[in-house]
Amino acid sequence: MAEMAENFREYSITEFFKKNAQMLGFSGKIRSLTTIVHEYTTNSLDACEEAGILPDIKIKIEETGEERYSVRAEDNGPGIPSKLVGKALGQMLTGTKFHRYMQQRGQQGIGAAGCTMYALITTGKPIHVVSGHKGKIFECDLSVDLKTNEPVVTNSSEREGELRGLVVRGEFSNVKYDKGQYGAYEYLKRTALANPHAQIELTDPEGNVFLFPRSVEQVPQRPKEVLPHPLGIDAHDMLERAKASESTRISSFLQASFSRVSADKVKELQELVPDIDFKRNPNTLSWEEAEKIVKAFRRVKWVAPATDSVIPIGKEQIEKSLRNILNPEIVAVVERPPKVYKGGIPYIVEVGIAYGGNQKSSIMRFANRAPLVFDASACAITEVVKNIDWKRYGIKDFENEPVTVFVNFSSVYVPYISAGKQAITNDEETMVEIKNAVFEVARQVERHISGKIRERERETKKQTFVKYISQLSSDIAGLSGEKKELVEKKLAEIVEGKYGS
C-alpha cells in the first residue's frame, strides 16, 4: 500500500494525450499529417467566418527528412491577440467553442494545441507563429509544458504592421505525405466542396500548387448561440448549471438557463414536483432533486428547440460546389428540415449526389462542413449509404460507377465516436434521418438515369430502322411502282416521328 501511495500522482491532460495521441487522430503516418492539416485548416475557417471574412487559406507541405515534414498554414483571418496566442495554440481545453451552445467545426479546444504537442514529441521543436491582429504583428516560438499543460512562449517580439491573419509553421516527424484518398490533397479538396465560400491553396512536397477556388462570394450566415433545450440535458447538466447560476430562485434559474421555459412552464413543473420549493436558491439543489426536475421535463409538452444555432451549407451552395470541383453529369441535392435527437439537440442533414463525369465512386462524409476522412467503417453515414439498395435507383454497381454521395451533418453537438472527430456514432434517430435524405435525393438521380436509358433505347431502335430503310424502300418501290426516293423519304419521316427527339 505504501508503494502504491509513493507512485500515486496527478497527470495533466497533455501528458494523457501524449501517451494516447491516437485519440486525437495521430495514428499512422499518413493520417497524422492529414490530421495536422485538418486542425489548422479548421481553425482558419472558423476564425475567418466569425470575423465575416471570405477565407483565403494556404497550406504548404515540405519534406525535411525521412518521414519528416514541415507544415505551414496561412490565413487572412483576424489573427490572434498576442496575449492569447499561447493559450489558443499551446494549451489544451482552452478556447471559445466548448462552452457555447451553437454549431462549430471543433468542439473540445484540443486540435491546434494537439499539433503543438505532436511537433514537440516527434521532433523536439516548437512551432513558429506569426499573428497579425489590429495593426500589430506578434511573432514567437511556441511549445507546451507536458506536465502542466501550460504554453511555453519563447523568442517573442511585437511590432507595428499591416499583416492581418495567422501563419503557423511546425515540423513533424513520423508522418507521411500521400496523394491517395487519406492524404492532405483529398482532405483539402473535400474541405473546398463543403466550404464553397473559401479559397484553398495547397503546395505539395514536390512543389506542385493546387488551387481550389471559391464558387460562392458570400460568407455563410453565422449560427446563433442559444440556450440548451430542456429535453437535451441530464441530471448532471442540470446540477452543474444550477451550482454556477447567479439566479436566486430555482424558478428564475430554469427560465434563464434553458430555452422554451416560460413562467407557465415553470408552474407546470412545480405541479409535477411539489416537494421541491422553486423559491429556493438553485445552488442548493441536490442530485435527487435535479433528477426529479429532469424527469418532469420529459412529462411536459415543449415547443421544439430553436434551430438558429444550426446553419446548413445550403442546397444551392452544395450544387455549385459539386459542379465546380467534380464536374459531373448531374447533381441532385436535398436539405432536410431541422430535426431533434436525444429529445432536445437540433441538427440538419444535407445530402448531395453527383453522378457521371470523370470520377470514381465515393462517399464523402462531413460534420459541420469539416470532412470526415478516416474511420469510415465505424461511421453511421457510411453504414447508411452502404446499406442502400442502389439498384432500385438505377445504379447497378455502386462501387464501380461514377457516383459521389455527399452527406453533411450539422449540429450543436455532433455525436462523434472519439476525440479524433472522424466518425459519427450509430444513433438510430440520426441514422433514420440520414437514410431518408439519401432516399429522397437518390430518387431524383434515378429519374435522370431512367431518362438516359429510355433515350439510349430509343436511339438504338431508331438506328436499327434507319439501317434497313434503303433496302425496304427498294422492295416497296418494286411492289408498288412508287419512286424509291419518295418511299425512302416517307419511311424516314415515320421513323423520325416515332423515335426522334
Buried (B, 14 or more C-beta within 10 A) or exposed (E): EEEEEEEEEEEBBBBBBBEEBBBBBBBBBBBBBBBBBBBBBBBBBBBBBBBEBBBBBBBBBBBEEEBBBBBBBBBBBBBBEBEBBBBBBBBBEBBBBEEBBBBBBBBBBBBBBBBBBBBBBBBEBBBBBBBBBEEBBBBBBBBBBBEEBBBBBEEBEEEEEEBBBBBBBBBBBBBBBBEEBBBBBBBBBBBBBBBBBBBBBBBBBEEEEBEBEBBBEEBBEEBBBBBBBBBBBEBEBBBEBBEEBEBEBBBBBBBBBBBBBEEEBBEEBBEBBEEBEBEBEBBEBEEEBBBBBBEBBEEBEBEBBBBBBBBBBBBEBBBBBBBBBBEBEBBBBBBBEBBBBBBBBBBBBBBBBBBBBEBEBBBBBBBBBBBBBBBBEBBBBBBBBBEBEBEEBBBEEBEEBBBBBBBBBBBBBBBBBBBBBBBBBBEEBBBEBBBBBBBBBBEBBBEBBEEBEEEEEBEEEBEEBBEEBEEBBEEBBEEEEEEBEEBBEBBBEEBEEEBEE
